[in-house]
Amino acid sequence: MRGDKVVIGIPCHTDTLSAVAGSVFSTGTHMIGSAPRTVLRILGTYRFVLVEALVLLCLARILSILPMHRYTRLLGIAQRVHGGAVGADDIARAEHVARAIRGLAPNMPFRALCIEQAVATRLALRWRGIPATAYIGVFRDAAQRERDHAGHAWLKVGDRVVIGGPDVSAYLPLMSFA
């Protein structure tokens, strides 16, 4: 989108951002300090999603301390993939939630890695009734797998990777949850 920027993972039009920035530094018609109210007005319905993302990331972090078989139950039934069609509206809502979680994850006081993001997003989507499939996998390339010892988690809604992507072709899925 030309002329658009992203604020905390939420697309905002450049004119709106200019108005917010102008209200912080201007002493003319805008009062100094009116930016927080303007930002909250811009975020509008995103406020709930951001607070929900914050709470779910904290919950996912606490759960990730437990053994994996305990918290993966929240992802869904093991070795199952959602095969049904997902509407464009559900994909858009899932992207909206995932964008909030991805935007907050680097700003958390703990490391919110792919597994925490996948668990948080899966819970949020489940509450919304949006079908999704969570995957946990490793690198396909054995040399890279031995070198990095890294697993990866991602979440798909329909054919779209909403968390942990966009390209997960380098990973071999070991487990799936729907």
NORFEN-V63402 format. One record per pair of residues at least 24 apart in sequence whose C-alpha atoms are under 6 Angstrom apart, sorted by the first residue. I is the first residue (numbers start at 0). J is the second residue. If there is no record, write none. Layout:
i/j
I/J
I/J
//
This chain:
i/j
7/102
8/98
8/99
8/102
49/99
52/100
55/119
56/119
59/115
59/118
59/119
60/115
74/176
75/176
75/177
76/176
76/177
77/175
77/176
78/174
78/175
78/176
79/175
79/176
79/177
80/132
80/177
81/132
81/177
85/157
94/161
113/152
114/152
117/153
117/154
131/155
131/156
132/176
132/177
133/175
133/176
134/174
134/175
135/172
135/173
135/174
136/170
136/171
136/172
136/173
137/170
137/171
138/169
138/170
138/171
139/169
139/170
139/171
//
